[in-house]
Amino acid sequence: GLVQYYRKPNDGARIMFFYIQLFEEQIKREEKAFLATQVAAEPGHLETLLAFAARAWRRPLAADEREAILTSYRVDRAEGAKHDPAFRAAMARVLSSPWFLYRAEQPAPGPHWQPVSGDELATRLSFLLWDSIPDDQLRAKAARLHEPAVMEEQLRRMLTDVRVQGMAAEFGARWLGVRDFVTNHGRNLKHFPEFTPAVRDALAEEPVRFFADLLVNDRPVCDLIAADAVVANDLLAEYYGIPGVTGPQWRRVEKVSAYGRGGLLGFGAVLAKQSASSRTSPVKRGAWVVQLVGERLPKVPPGTPPLPETPPDGLSVREITERHRQDAACAGCHVRIDPYGMTLEQFDALGRLRPAKDQKPGDARATTRDGVEIDGFVGLRDYIAGPRRKDLLRELAHKLTGYALGRAVQLSDRKLVNELTKTMVDGGLWSDVLLMIVRSEQFRCIRPASTAAATFP
């Protein structure tokens, strides 16, 4: 019995050792099978890399380009690199290529404009609407994009895609000067502790959401200025004092004039950015409106004193601005700028509508240089959407043409800009305007490299 007692532990150890051996053998078999599977998958990885390169370069790869990518991988493997680092190095070469980093196009070979290739046209269309590379469906139709029906089909499809926010941000927000609002808002946070990161981000997102709503729902271009609507979520609606908006989702809210909103003039990001660091600035806001309608302002005369950051006791921002305008060297510009800025004095430095008790009678009333009396935000919106509508839309057409073509607008583009302006003034939809651009010779063709062209303002 004593001998059997001491054998039991030894038997158990032998059994345990036996199972460990079996487990090790199983692991080695599975490791060998896994490594074999991994090696067998390597050619597929390389084919996927070539497909990725074609998508990243936005065109089919030439035979020598395919071979160059594969050769770079093979050289690294021959020098002792394992599959993963050699594959990553090959991918890095794809992403560091000028074909990925730049939107390169082949210039026209002869003395006349020539149509770009289907892949180049797909890239132009995709970056116009999405600010990104073509998707698989657009690439599949690239060879037929010069056909008007195919181009229209793809444009309308792409306008309903959420990626149209790329155009809303890169064109819309940049045109309004608020693309960098999150990092360059100019707010003195010591004076405005209520300007929280959440509020800042919502203000920055509003213009993008508004533009995207216009594009996705194919609204009239004139809605940019004339719409009595805002696109907001619950946080922004509360900030603006608009009731009845619940939930974090963004949605279009109608009939908001009573809350100082509607169209691009009511964007809080614009009103906040076009302010001084701790107060409003009728001069900055007015200058922004002047440029919005296409007027050019001369440079500020040297030695012109700035307005005080903090108004002297007893004086309003309007009063110190009027004193500044009495300087003969400043009056010529300020008679154009200040009336627009004064009408926006209903809003504080954070773009919020001031309570009625904080608004002095007449502070938001002004007379323009052409003798039109404007009272407040609604008056300014009606004036820009009415007598100055063509001016604003012509400036929009000019900027949109330059954005779509990826270059400065030239004298040869004047006819296109005029046609776009007329379509916008006549109530044209965003799809109407964009179809005119993508069907134009400028968008579909490329000029010879030696051709010099003059620009026009």
C-alpha positions as CSV (number, residue, x, y, z in Angstrom):
1,G,0.0,0.0,0.0
2,L,2.8,2.4,0.8
3,V,4.5,1.6,-2.6
4,Q,1.2,2.3,-4.4
5,Y,0.8,5.5,-2.6
6,Y,4.1,6.8,-3.9
7,R,3.5,5.6,-7.4
8,K,0.3,7.6,-7.9
9,P,2.0,11.0,-8.1
10,N,4.6,9.7,-10.5
11,D,1.9,8.2,-12.8
12,G,0.1,11.5,-12.8
13,A,3.2,13.4,-13.7
14,R,3.9,11.0,-16.6
15,I,0.3,11.4,-17.8
16,M,0.6,15.2,-17.6
17,F,3.9,15.1,-19.5
18,F,2.3,12.9,-22.2
19,Y,-0.6,15.5,-22.7
20,I,1.9,18.3,-22.8
21,Q,3.8,16.6,-25.5
22,L,0.6,16.0,-27.5
23,F,-0.3,19.7,-27.0
24,E,3.1,20.9,-28.2
25,E,2.9,18.6,-31.3
26,Q,-0.5,20.0,-32.1
27,I,0.7,23.6,-31.7
28,K,3.6,22.9,-34.1
29,R,1.3,21.4,-36.6
30,E,-1.0,24.3,-36.4
31,E,1.9,26.8,-36.6
32,K,3.2,25.0,-39.7
33,A,-0.2,25.1,-41.3
34,F,-0.7,28.8,-40.4
35,L,2.7,29.7,-41.8
36,A,1.9,27.8,-45.0
37,T,-1.4,29.6,-45.3
38,Q,0.3,32.9,-44.6
39,V,2.9,32.3,-47.4
40,A,0.1,31.2,-49.7
41,A,-1.7,34.5,-49.0
42,E,1.3,36.7,-49.9
43,P,0.6,36.8,-53.7
44,G,-3.0,37.8,-52.9
45,H,-1.7,40.6,-50.7
46,L,0.4,41.9,-53.5
47,E,-2.6,41.9,-55.9
48,T,-4.6,43.8,-53.3
49,L,-1.7,46.3,-53.1
50,L,-1.8,46.8,-56.9
51,A,-5.5,47.4,-56.7
52,F,-5.0,49.8,-53.9
53,A,-2.4,51.7,-55.9
54,A,-4.7,52.0,-58.9
55,R,-7.4,53.5,-56.6
56,A,-4.9,55.8,-54.8
57,W,-3.5,57.0,-58.1
58,R,-7.0,57.3,-59.5
59,R,-6.3,55.5,-62.7
60,P,-5.2,52.1,-64.0
61,L,-1.6,51.2,-63.5
62,A,0.7,50.8,-66.5
63,A,2.6,47.5,-66.8
64,D,5.9,49.1,-65.8
65,E,4.3,50.7,-62.8
66,R,2.9,47.4,-61.6
67,E,6.3,45.8,-62.0
68,A,8.1,48.7,-60.2
69,I,5.8,48.2,-57.1
70,L,6.4,44.4,-57.1
71,T,10.1,44.8,-57.7
72,S,10.4,47.1,-54.6
73,Y,8.8,44.4,-52.5
74,R,11.0,41.6,-54.0
75,V,14.2,43.6,-53.4
76,D,13.3,44.1,-49.7
77,R,12.5,40.4,-49.4
78,A,15.8,39.4,-51.1
79,E,17.7,41.6,-48.6
80,G,16.2,39.6,-45.7
81,A,13.1,41.6,-44.9
82,K,10.0,39.6,-43.8
83,H,6.7,39.9,-45.7
84,D,5.0,42.4,-43.4
85,P,7.8,45.1,-43.4
86,A,8.4,44.6,-47.1
87,F,4.7,45.0,-47.8
88,R,4.5,48.2,-45.7
89,A,7.5,49.6,-47.5
90,A,5.9,49.0,-50.8
91,M,2.6,50.6,-49.7
92,A,4.6,53.6,-48.4
93,R,6.2,54.0,-51.8
94,V,2.6,54.0,-53.3
95,L,1.5,56.7,-50.9
96,S,4.6,58.9,-51.4
97,S,4.3,58.9,-55.1
98,P,3.4,62.2,-56.9
99,W,0.5,60.3,-58.5
100,F,-1.1,60.1,-55.1
101,L,0.1,63.4,-53.6
102,Y,-0.9,65.5,-56.6
103,R,-3.7,65.6,-59.0
104,A,-1.4,65.3,-62.0
105,E,-2.9,65.5,-65.5
106,Q,-1.3,65.1,-68.9
107,P,-1.2,68.5,-70.8
108,A,-2.8,68.7,-74.2
109,P,-0.3,67.7,-76.9
110,G,-1.3,70.2,-79.6
111,P,-2.0,73.9,-79.8
112,H,-5.7,73.5,-78.8
113,W,-7.6,72.3,-75.8
114,Q,-8.1,68.6,-75.6
115,P,-10.5,66.5,-73.5
116,V,-9.0,65.0,-70.4
117,S,-9.0,61.2,-69.9
118,G,-12.0,59.5,-68.4
119,D,-10.1,58.8,-65.2
120,E,-8.9,62.5,-65.0
121,L,-12.5,63.7,-65.5
122,A,-13.7,61.3,-62.7
123,T,-11.1,62.7,-60.4
124,R,-12.2,66.3,-61.2
125,L,-15.8,65.4,-60.5
126,S,-15.1,63.6,-57.3
127,F,-12.9,66.3,-55.8
128,L,-15.5,68.9,-56.8
129,L,-18.3,67.2,-55.0
130,W,-16.6,65.1,-52.3
131,D,-13.1,66.5,-51.9
132,S,-12.0,63.0,-52.2
133,I,-11.1,60.2,-54.7
134,P,-13.6,58.5,-57.0
135,D,-15.5,55.6,-55.6
136,D,-15.8,52.2,-57.4
137,Q,-19.0,53.2,-59.2
138,L,-17.6,56.4,-60.6
139,R,-14.3,54.6,-61.7
140,A,-16.4,52.0,-63.5
141,K,-18.2,54.8,-65.5
142,A,-15.0,56.9,-66.0
143,A,-14.5,55.9,-69.6
144,R,-18.1,57.2,-70.5
145,L,-18.1,60.4,-68.4
146,H,-17.7,62.6,-71.5
147,E,-21.2,61.4,-72.4
148,P,-23.6,64.1,-71.1
149,A,-26.2,61.5,-69.8
150,V,-23.6,59.5,-67.9
151,M,-22.0,62.7,-66.4
152,E,-25.5,63.9,-65.2
153,E,-26.3,60.4,-63.8
154,Q,-23.1,60.4,-61.7
155,L,-23.4,64.0,-60.6
156,R,-26.9,63.5,-59.3
157,R,-26.0,60.2,-57.6
158,M,-23.0,61.8,-55.9
159,L,-25.0,64.8,-54.7
160,T,-27.2,62.5,-52.6
161,D,-24.2,60.9,-50.9
162,V,-23.2,62.0,-47.4
163,R,-19.7,62.6,-48.8
164,V,-21.0,65.8,-50.4
165,Q,-20.1,67.4,-47.0
166,G,-16.6,67.5,-48.5
167,M,-17.7,70.3,-50.9
168,A,-19.8,71.9,-48.2
169,A,-16.7,72.2,-46.0
170,E,-13.9,72.9,-48.5
171,F,-15.9,75.3,-50.7
172,G,-18.8,76.6,-48.6
173,A,-17.1,77.1,-45.3
174,R,-13.9,78.4,-46.9
175,W,-15.9,80.9,-49.0
176,L,-17.5,82.3,-45.9
177,G,-14.1,82.4,-44.1
178,V,-15.0,80.0,-41.3
179,R,-13.3,76.8,-42.4
180,D,-10.7,77.3,-39.6
181,F,-13.2,78.5,-37.0
182,V,-12.3,75.8,-34.4
183,T,-8.7,76.9,-34.3
184,N,-9.0,80.6,-35.3
185,H,-12.1,82.1,-33.8
186,G,-10.5,85.0,-32.1
187,R,-12.5,84.7,-28.9
188,N,-11.1,85.9,-25.6
189,L,-12.1,83.0,-23.4
190,K,-11.5,85.1,-20.2
191,H,-14.3,87.4,-21.3
192,F,-16.6,84.6,-22.6
193,P,-16.4,81.5,-20.4
194,E,-19.7,80.3,-21.9
195,F,-17.9,79.8,-25.2
196,T,-17.4,76.1,-24.5
197,P,-15.7,73.7,-26.9
198,A,-19.1,72.1,-27.5
199,V,-20.6,75.5,-28.5
200,R,-17.5,76.3,-30.7
201,D,-17.7,73.0,-32.5
202,A,-21.5,73.3,-33.2
203,L,-21.0,76.8,-34.6
204,A,-18.2,75.6,-36.8
205,E,-20.3,72.7,-38.1
206,E,-23.4,74.7,-38.9
207,P,-22.2,76.2,-42.2
208,V,-21.1,72.8,-43.4
209,R,-24.4,71.2,-42.5
210,F,-26.3,74.1,-44.1
211,F,-24.4,73.8,-47.4
212,A,-24.8,70.0,-47.4
213,D,-28.5,70.4,-46.9
214,L,-28.7,72.7,-49.9
215,L,-26.8,70.2,-52.1
216,V,-28.4,66.9,-51.0
217,N,-31.9,68.3,-51.3
218,D,-31.1,70.3,-54.4
219,R,-32.5,73.6,-53.2
220,P,-32.3,76.9,-55.1
221,V,-28.9,78.5,-54.9
222,C,-30.6,81.7,-53.7
223,D,-31.5,79.9,-50.5
224,L,-28.0,80.6,-49.3
225,I,-29.1,84.1,-48.5
226,A,-32.9,84.1,-48.6
227,A,-33.8,81.0,-46.7
228,D,-35.8,81.6,-43.5
229,A,-34.3,78.5,-42.1
230,V,-31.4,77.1,-40.1
231,V,-29.8,73.7,-39.9
232,A,-29.2,73.0,-36.2
233,N,-29.1,70.4,-33.4
234,D,-30.5,70.8,-29.9
235,L,-27.2,72.4,-28.6
236,L,-27.1,75.0,-31.3
237,A,-30.8,75.7,-31.2
238,E,-30.6,76.4,-27.5
239,Y,-27.6,78.7,-28.0
240,Y,-29.6,80.6,-30.6
241,G,-32.8,80.6,-28.5
242,I,-34.8,78.6,-31.0
243,P,-37.4,76.4,-29.1
244,G,-38.8,73.0,-30.0
245,V,-35.5,71.3,-31.1
246,T,-34.6,68.2,-29.2
247,G,-31.9,65.6,-29.8
248,P,-28.4,65.8,-31.1
249,Q,-29.2,65.1,-34.7
250,W,-28.9,68.0,-37.2
251,R,-32.1,69.0,-39.0
252,R,-33.5,71.9,-41.0
253,V,-35.7,74.3,-38.9
254,E,-38.0,76.7,-40.7
255,K,-39.3,80.2,-39.8
256,V,-36.3,81.4,-37.6
257,S,-36.2,85.1,-38.6
258,A,-37.6,86.1,-35.2
259,Y,-34.5,84.6,-33.6
260,G,-32.0,86.4,-35.8
261,R,-31.3,83.4,-38.1
262,G,-31.9,82.4,-41.7
263,G,-29.3,82.0,-44.4
264,L,-25.6,82.7,-44.3
265,L,-25.9,86.1,-42.6
266,G,-27.2,84.4,-39.4
267,F,-24.3,81.9,-39.0
268,G,-23.0,82.4,-35.5
269,A,-19.5,81.3,-36.6
270,V,-19.4,84.2,-39.1
271,L,-20.7,86.8,-36.6
272,A,-18.3,85.6,-33.9
273,K,-15.3,85.5,-36.1
274,Q,-15.9,88.9,-37.6
275,S,-15.7,90.5,-34.1
276,A,-13.0,91.9,-32.0
277,S,-11.6,89.7,-29.3
278,S,-13.9,91.0,-26.5
279,R,-16.5,93.1,-28.3
280,T,-18.4,93.3,-31.6
281,S,-16.9,95.0,-34.7
282,P,-19.2,96.7,-37.2
283,V,-16.1,97.3,-39.3
284,K,-15.1,93.6,-39.6
285,R,-18.6,92.5,-40.1
286,G,-19.3,95.2,-42.7
287,A,-16.1,94.5,-44.6
288,W,-17.1,90.8,-44.7
289,V,-20.4,91.7,-46.3
290,V,-18.8,94.1,-48.7
291,Q,-16.5,91.3,-50.0
292,L,-19.5,88.9,-50.0
293,V,-21.2,91.0,-52.7
294,G,-18.0,91.2,-54.7
295,E,-16.7,94.7,-53.9
296,R,-13.0,95.3,-53.5
297,L,-11.7,97.4,-50.6
298,P,-8.4,99.2,-50.8
299,K,-5.7,98.6,-48.2
300,V,-5.9,100.4,-44.9
301,P,-4.0,103.7,-45.1
302,P,-0.8,103.6,-43.1
303,G,-0.9,105.1,-39.7
304,T,-4.7,104.5,-39.3
305,P,-5.4,104.1,-35.6
306,P,-7.3,101.0,-34.6
307,L,-10.5,101.2,-32.7
308,P,-10.1,100.6,-28.9
309,E,-10.7,97.0,-27.8
310,T,-12.8,98.3,-24.9
311,P,-15.0,101.3,-25.7
312,P,-14.6,104.3,-23.4
313,D,-17.1,104.7,-20.6
314,G,-20.4,105.9,-21.8
315,L,-19.8,105.1,-25.5
316,S,-21.2,102.3,-27.5
317,V,-19.4,100.4,-30.3
318,R,-21.6,102.2,-32.8
319,E,-20.5,105.6,-31.4
320,I,-16.8,104.8,-31.4
321,T,-17.1,103.5,-35.0
322,E,-18.9,106.8,-36.0
323,R,-16.1,108.8,-34.5
324,H,-13.5,106.8,-36.4
325,R,-15.4,107.5,-39.6
326,Q,-15.0,111.2,-39.2
327,D,-11.3,110.9,-40.1
328,A,-11.2,112.0,-43.8
329,A,-8.6,109.2,-44.6
330,C,-11.1,106.6,-43.4
331,A,-14.4,107.9,-44.5
332,G,-14.2,106.7,-48.1
333,C,-14.1,103.0,-47.1
334,H,-16.2,103.2,-44.0
335,V,-19.2,104.8,-45.7
336,R,-19.3,101.5,-47.7
337,I,-18.5,99.2,-44.8
338,D,-20.1,100.5,-41.6
339,P,-23.8,100.4,-42.7
340,Y,-23.7,96.7,-43.2
341,G,-21.9,96.1,-39.9
342,M,-24.2,98.4,-37.9
343,T,-27.2,96.3,-38.9
344,L,-25.6,93.3,-37.3
345,E,-25.2,95.0,-33.9
346,Q,-28.2,93.0,-32.8
347,F,-25.7,90.2,-32.2
348,D,-23.1,90.1,-29.5
349,A,-19.4,89.1,-30.0
350,L,-20.4,85.4,-29.8
351,G,-23.0,85.6,-32.5
352,R,-25.9,85.5,-30.1
353,L,-29.0,87.7,-30.6
354,R,-28.9,90.3,-27.9
355,P,-31.9,90.5,-25.5
356,A,-34.3,93.3,-26.5
357,K,-33.5,95.1,-23.2
358,D,-29.8,95.3,-24.2
359,Q,-30.5,96.7,-27.7
360,K,-30.4,100.5,-27.9
361,P,-33.0,102.0,-30.3
362,G,-31.4,102.7,-33.7
363,D,-28.2,100.8,-33.0
364,A,-29.0,98.3,-35.7
365,R,-30.3,100.8,-38.2
366,A,-28.2,102.2,-41.0
367,T,-28.3,103.8,-44.5
368,T,-26.3,102.3,-47.3
369,R,-24.1,104.3,-49.7
370,D,-26.8,104.0,-52.3
371,G,-29.4,105.5,-49.9
372,V,-31.3,102.4,-48.8
373,E,-32.4,102.3,-45.2
374,I,-31.8,99.0,-43.5
375,D,-33.0,98.0,-40.0
376,G,-31.4,95.0,-38.4
377,F,-30.6,91.5,-39.5
378,V,-33.8,90.9,-41.4
379,G,-33.5,94.2,-43.2
380,L,-29.9,93.4,-44.3
381,R,-30.9,89.9,-45.5
382,D,-33.8,91.4,-47.5
383,Y,-31.4,94.0,-49.0
384,I,-28.8,91.4,-50.0
385,A,-31.4,88.9,-51.3
386,G,-33.1,91.8,-53.2
387,P,-31.2,94.7,-54.7
388,R,-27.8,93.1,-54.2
389,R,-28.8,89.5,-55.1
390,K,-27.1,89.5,-58.5
391,D,-23.9,91.0,-57.0
392,L,-23.7,88.3,-54.4
393,L,-24.5,85.5,-56.8
394,R,-22.0,86.7,-59.3
395,E,-19.3,86.6,-56.7
396,L,-20.5,83.1,-55.7
397,A,-20.3,82.0,-59.4
398,H,-16.8,83.4,-59.7
399,K,-15.6,81.6,-56.6
400,L,-17.4,78.4,-57.5
401,T,-15.8,78.4,-61.0
402,G,-12.3,78.8,-59.5
403,Y,-13.0,76.0,-57.0
404,A,-14.3,73.6,-59.6
405,L,-11.5,74.2,-62.0
406,G,-8.8,74.2,-59.4
407,R,-7.2,77.4,-60.7
408,A,-7.6,81.2,-60.9
409,V,-10.5,82.3,-62.9
410,Q,-9.4,83.6,-66.3
411,L,-10.8,85.9,-69.0
412,S,-11.8,82.9,-71.0
413,D,-14.1,81.9,-68.1
414,R,-16.1,85.1,-68.2
415,K,-18.9,83.6,-70.4
416,L,-19.2,80.6,-68.0
417,V,-19.4,82.9,-64.9
418,N,-22.1,85.0,-66.6
419,E,-24.2,82.0,-67.5
420,L,-23.8,80.6,-63.9
421,T,-24.9,84.0,-62.5
422,K,-28.0,84.2,-64.7
423,T,-29.0,80.7,-63.7
424,M,-28.6,81.5,-60.0
425,V,-30.5,84.8,-60.3
426,D,-33.3,83.1,-62.1
427,G,-33.8,80.6,-59.3
428,G,-31.7,77.8,-60.5
429,L,-31.1,74.7,-58.4
430,W,-27.6,73.6,-57.2
431,S,-27.8,70.7,-59.7
432,D,-28.5,73.1,-62.5
433,V,-25.4,75.2,-61.7
434,L,-23.1,72.2,-61.1
435,L,-24.2,70.5,-64.4
436,M,-23.3,73.7,-66.2
437,I,-19.8,73.6,-64.7
438,V,-19.1,69.9,-65.3
439,R,-20.4,70.1,-68.9
440,S,-18.3,73.2,-69.7
441,E,-15.2,73.0,-71.9
442,Q,-13.1,74.3,-69.1
443,F,-14.1,71.4,-66.8
444,R,-13.9,68.6,-69.4
445,C,-10.7,69.7,-71.2
446,I,-7.1,70.7,-70.6
447,R,-5.2,73.5,-72.3
448,P,-1.7,73.0,-73.8
449,A,1.1,73.5,-71.3
450,S,2.5,76.5,-73.2
451,T,-0.7,78.4,-73.3
452,A,-0.7,81.6,-71.1
453,A,-4.0,83.0,-69.9
454,A,-4.9,86.3,-68.3
455,T,-7.0,86.3,-65.1
456,F,-9.8,88.6,-64.3
457,P,-11.0,89.8,-60.9
